[in-house]
Each structure stands twice: as structure tokens, then as C-alpha cells.
């Protein structure tokens, strides 16, 4: 820059900025991780926990002097570029990885044992038989190095109390033998397609809560009707979250599960259990197959309704069970003369009744009638709770219509069928 004699020295803005921004020796830009240093695996806890800003130029110096890495000091990310190859970041990464691995639940690598059982689905009776045979090498759960194992069954999705089955408990054994068959009634083909059987092994403790050992889950769609299938597989349990970095994935999975659970809960609001019902129209003696209007005088013809059993009823009491009984009506019936009622079975969600009721009626009159079967929960001292019901008539739909027509078209033949209990019956039903 040339300045003439007698003129004042002036500097333009551009020149001023060019002069001010000249920093001198170029130094590495500090990373944010430098303000949060980690201790070296070889360093002691008593060493300083903050980086030394004044000392890192000496660490960057390659012409002799003491280096922080060589002195066993703090491992700062700033040294990664200066030390060339290995760098401190890779060492820190290996330390982090080892911490995550060591923090995993050690039970994951422990053998929980094996369980041997067999499954059989009988299509004609709509029943699922699970024969629990034995287990081997179960994980010890008690102080004596043994366990008191038993097996629980659950059908998922579904209410736990309504479909839980349980074997006896074998005391002080890691290799128990049960040879016990547990049966689910009222299992339809739709259930076999969408349900999963959860088989879990638990340790019974009388003084504290029972402890979970392991489980297996079998999709029922893998079973073929009337063909038994044998299983001998290792027990498993849900793995823990591997690290905090997996929380986002886990939360997404939990949200998807909650949505499916809410949809299933909404769908189960209408389903209140299952009812096994038998229908048989008894024609007058000597009458041939045809219309039943020409019944002989004094001959006893009518409809025989058999209430066999219920399965997976909705729990109506605070103890998680119900005290169910069944009522039947043949409507229209203004004076309630057609009312029949079974006995009350206490504290169960899978009652067995095996009771029959007879309605004396001709076939032509029966075609204009509606059979209403309702299930109630008995409560002493207050009104009984409605659990669910089903209506069978010529105007019904689906399974109820097929059952009713099979009864009318096959005189003298007993027809059994499972029905899904719903709360969609006419309002006249909601009283007791």
C-alpha cells in the first residue's frame, strides 16, 4: 500500500478485515466432546476430570515434549487428528461397546430348559387338547438349587383369566414329569387361524409371588385338524433392551403393540364368551318327515334345548371370575311361561351345565318362534349381571341361522353347535 507525503494514512474496510482475521498458527477446532472427556481404562479416578486447554498444543507437537497419551492422561478427542492412525475415538468406541455388552442381563445366556408337549385340535368337537409331558434341565429358582414347576396355558389375544389353564405342581425338581392333558373347549376354525397358544413354565412359591422360568408360543394355524403334533423345544423369555440407543425402536414397537391391543379389545367388547348348545325337534310318534302341523292328539312333540357348557366367559366379579347360569326363552312369550333356568356354577369362567329343557310345540309354530339363550352372573343381594346371549330364529344370521335351520330340517336329530355370546340382543333381554 502506497501513501503520498503529506496525506493521512487511511485503511479501507476490506484491508482492515484482512488484517484482523489473520490468526497466526492454525490450531485444530475443538469438538464438543472435548468438554466431556472420558477416563482412560488405565487412568486413575484421582486424575483431573477436565481437559487442559493450555496443554493441548504440547500434545499436538511432534518435535519432542511430553504427550498426554504417553503420560496416561485423559483421552481427548482432539488428539485423534494429531496422533494419526488409531486415534482416541476408536478406543473410546470400544470402551462404550464393552459397557453395553456387559450391561446385558446375564440370564439371557443361561439355559432355561426344554419342554415336551403335544397338541391336538378336534374339529368335530371344537376342542384343543394340550398334553404336557415333561421338562428337562429347568433353571433353578429356589435356594436349594431346585424348583417347584408348573405349566400355564394362555390363548392370545384374549383375557388371561378366561382362558388360563394350569397343571399340577411338581415339588423340588428340575426335570418334572406331568403327563397331564389340558383342554380348551369352543375353539373355532377362526380361532385356530388367529390365536397363539402361550405355554409358560413357572415356579410356585407359597410365601411370595410365583416366578417365571420360561415360555414358548405356538401359532395355532400350524396345526392340522385331527392330527396330533409333538413338540420338544427350548424355553425362552423376552430379551431385555440391549442399550438406550434401541429405545426409539422399542417405543415404536410398543406403540404398534398398543394399537393392536386396543383394536383387539374393541373387537372383544362384543364377544362375551362361548356357549355350546344342542337343539332337537322331536316329532309325534309315527309321523313321517314333513310339516309338523298334523300332530296327533295327545302326542308329545316339541323342541328339546340342551345347555351343555360355556367357555371363556367375561369376568363380572371383582375376583376375576363369575357365578354363571343360563336362561332360555321361546318368544314371543308375554307371560314368561317358557322361561327355564340352569343351576348356578360358582366362581368359574368355563362352567359345565349338561341340562336339557323341553318346549311342547308343533313344527309349524316353531318356525315363527325365536329361541333366546342368555347367560347371567348371579349376585346375592343385588341384580344379576348380564354376560351375553344369542338368538336363534329364521331371521338370524350366520352360525345361529345354520343351527336353527339344521334343527328344523332334521327332525329327531340332535344338533350341537358352539355360539359366540354377544350383547346385541333386544332390550327386553336386559332384565332378570
C-alpha positions, 0 to 999 in steps of 0.5 A: 500500500502506497501513501503520498507525503503529506496525506493521512494514512487511511485503511479501507474496510476490506484491508482492515478485515484482512488484517484482523482475521489473520490468526497466526498458527492454525490450531485444530477446532475443538469438538464438543466432546472435548468438554466431556472427556472420558477416563482412560481404562488405565487412568486413575479416578484421582486424575483431573476430570477436565481437559487442559486447554493450555496443554493441548498444543504440547500434545499436538507437537511432534518435535519432542515434549511430553504427550498426554497419551504417553503420560496416561492422561485423559483421552481427548478427542482432539488428539485423534487428528494429531496422533494419526492412525488409531486415534482416541475415538476408536478406543473410546468406541470400544470402551462404550461397546464393552459397557453395553455388552456387559450391561446385558442381563446375564440370564439371557445366556443361561439355559432355561430348559426344554419342554415336551408337549403335544397338541391336538385340535378336534374339529368335530368337537371344537376342542384343543387338547394340550398334553404336557409331558415333561421338562428337562434341565429347568433353571433353578429358582429356589435356594436349594438349587431346585424348583417347584414347576408348573405349566400355564396355558394362555390363548392370545389375544384374549383375557388371561383369566378366561382362558388360563389353564394350569397343571399340577405342581411338581415339588423340588425338581428340575426335570418334572414329569406331568403327563397331564392333558389340558383342554380348551373347549369352543375353539373355532376354525377362526380361532385356530387361524388367529390365536397363539397358544402361550405355554409358560413354565413357572415356579410356585412359591407359597410365601411370595409371588410365583416366578417365571422360568420360561415360555414358548408360543405356538401359532395355532394355524400350524396345526392340522385338524385331527392330527396330533403334533409333538413338540420338544423345544427350548424355553425362552423369555423376552430379551431385555433392551440391549442399550438406550440407543434401541429405545426409539425402536422399542417405543415404536414397537410398543406403540404398534403393540398398543394399537393392536391391543386396543383394536383387539379389545374393541373387537372383544367388547362384543364377544362375551364368551362361548356357549355350546348348545344342542337343539332337537325337534322331536316329532309325534310318534309315527309321523313321517318327515314333513310339516309338523302341523298334523300332530296327533292328539295327545302326542308329545312333540316339541323342541328339546334345548340342551345347555351343555357348557360355556367357555371363556366367559367375561369376568363380572366379579371383582375376583376375576371370575363369575357365578354363571347360569343360563336362561332360555326363552321361546318368544314371543312369550308375554307371560314368561311361561317358557322361561327355564333356568340352569343351576348356578356354577360358582366362581368359574369362567368355563362352567359345565351345565349338561341340562336339557329343557323341553318346549311342547310345540308343533313344527309349524309354530316353531318356525315363527318362534325365536329361541333366546339363550342368555347367560347371567352372573348371579349376585346375592343381594343385588341384580344379576349381571348380564354376560351375553346371549344369542338368538336363534330364529329364521331371521338370524344370521350366520352360525345361529341361522345354520343351527336353527335351520339344521334343527328344523330340517332334521327332525329327531336329530340332535344338533350341537353347535358352539355360539359366540355370546354377544350383547346385541340382543333386544332390550327386553333381554336386559332384565332378570 
